Amino acid sequence: MAKIIEITPREYKQLAANNEVILCDIREPDEYNRERIADAINTPLSLFHHDDLHKIDKDKIWIFHCQSGNRTKMNANKFANLEHNKVYILTGGVNEWKKSGFATIQDEKAPLPIMRQVQMVAGILILLSVLLAYLVNPAFILLSSFVGAGLFFAGAAGFCGMANILMFLPYNKKQYQANCVKK
């Protein structure tokens, strides 16, 4: 079992300057495509299987990160199962990377991450249903109840029907056809 060690972005830079490292971005492809650390490879947590990662050179140092560091910490046990002595976690993820003054690769043309799209659509539907209930017919309030129930179900079950529907929109299709990037 690997020992998990948290490092800062500055410590990562020092480590990467003297060693061969693999920086694994565990965010989903939509988040990775929008903004990423230059040397990171996309290894989405939803597709994470430590057997696949064992195929990469064991002499390299493994460092995992996400957007804020929360997902990485919450899933540290998955990384601890790798056949390495040490596995590193980049504290604070991409957010801390930027706060430390390091650049990221950004693609402003890439669609927003799917969960942000879900939040926006759900918010618009709820506002619209309240407005329609006030102006047209009180029965429109049922739409906001439906959206609220869907959000609750998504949180409880880990399955979001709205996200799955949004993935089929033409501007989202391209990024979900590509799987994780491998070096």
N, C-alpha and C positions, 0 to 999 in steps of 0.2 A: 504494500500500500504506500502510495506517495505521500510525502509530507507537503502540506499546503503552506505556501509562504506568500504573504501579501507584500507587494512592492509598489512604490510610487512611480509616476511617469519618469521622473529624473533617474531613479534607480534602474528603471527599464533601459533608459538610454545608455547608462554606464554598463549594464550587463550586456546589452546588444553590441556595444562597441568592442567588447573583449571576447564574446562567445557567439556561437551560432544559435539563434533563437527562432522559435516558431511562435508568432503572435496570432492566437486564434480568437476571432471575433464571433461570439456565440449568439449574436443577434440574428434576427430573421433577415432574409435577402432584401426585403424592402427597406429596412433600416440601414443595412450595410450599403446598399446602392446609393442611398441619399447622402450619407456621410460616413467616412471611415478613416482609420489610421492607415497611412500609406503601406506599411509592410504587412498588414493584417490579412489573414485568409479567412474567408467566411466558413464557419463551422457551426451552422445553426443548431441551437439547443434542441429544437424539435426533431432534428435528424441525427442528433448526437448518439453515437454508439462507440464506446471505447475500443471495440475490436477493430473498427476501421482506422482509428487513430494510431493503433499499434504498428501499422504498416509504415508510418513515417519514421525516419531515422531516430533511434533512441538516444543517440549521442547529443542531440540538440536539446536545448532548454525550452520547455513549454510554458507559455504565458497565456492565460485566458482573460478575456475582458468582455464587457457589455457596455451599455450606455452610461449607467450610473454606478455600477458595481454591485447592485442588489441581486440581480439574477445570477451573477457569477458566484457571489457568496452563498446564496441559497442552494446552489447546485455543486458546491465544492466537493461533496461526497462522490459525485460522478467522476470528477477529475482525480480524486484521491485513488480511485481504482485503476488508474493507469499504471503500467509497469515501469515506473520511473522512481528514482529516489525522491526527487523534489518536483513539484509542480507549482508554478507561480500564478498569482492572481493580481491583475493590475487594479490597484485601489482606485475607486471612483470612475473607472472606465473612460469612455470618450469625453465625458464632461470634465473630469479632472485633468485629462490630457490637454484639453483646450485651456483650462484655467492655469495650467503650468506654462502656457505660452507656446505650445507645440502646435504645428499646423495639421489639418486634416484635409482629406480629399473630399470635396463636396460636389454633388451633381444636383443643382437646383432644378434641373429638368426632370429628374427622377420623381415619380409619384410620391406623395406623402406616405409614411408607413401606414399599413392597413388599419392598425388599431386607432390611429389618429383619424383616419377616414371614417371609421365606425363611430367614433365619438362625435364627429361633426354631423354625420347623417342622423344619428340618434337625437342629437340636440336640436337640429332643424325640424325633425319630425315631431318632437315634443312641443317645441314652440309653435309650430304650425297647427297642431291639433288643439292647443289651448286657445289660440287665436280664432280658429274656426268654431270651436265650441262656444266662444264668447259672441262671435259675430253671426254665425249661421245657425248652428244647431248644437245643443249640449251633448248630443250623442258622439260628436267628434272627440270628446275626451277619452273615448275608448281607445283611440289610436295611441295616445300617450301611455295608457295602461298596457297596451300590447307591447310597445317599445320597452317600457320599464320591465315587464315580465321577461322579455327577450334578453335584456341586459343582465337581469338576475340569473337566468338560466345559463347564459354564457359564462358568468363568473363561477357559478356552482359546478357546472359540468365540464368547463374547459373547452367547450365547443361554441363557436359564434357563427350562427347561420348568416348574419349580415356580412361578416368578414368573408365568408365563403362566396357569397353572391358578389361582393365588391371585387373579389379577385378575378372574376370573369369579365370585368369591364376592360375595354381595349387598352387603356393606358396602364392597367395593372398586369395584364396577361404576360407581357414580355419578361418581367422580372421574376415571375413565378415559374417560368419554363426553365430558367437556369438554376441549377442546384448549386451546392457549395463550390467555391473556388478552391482548387487544390494546387499546391506548389509541387 
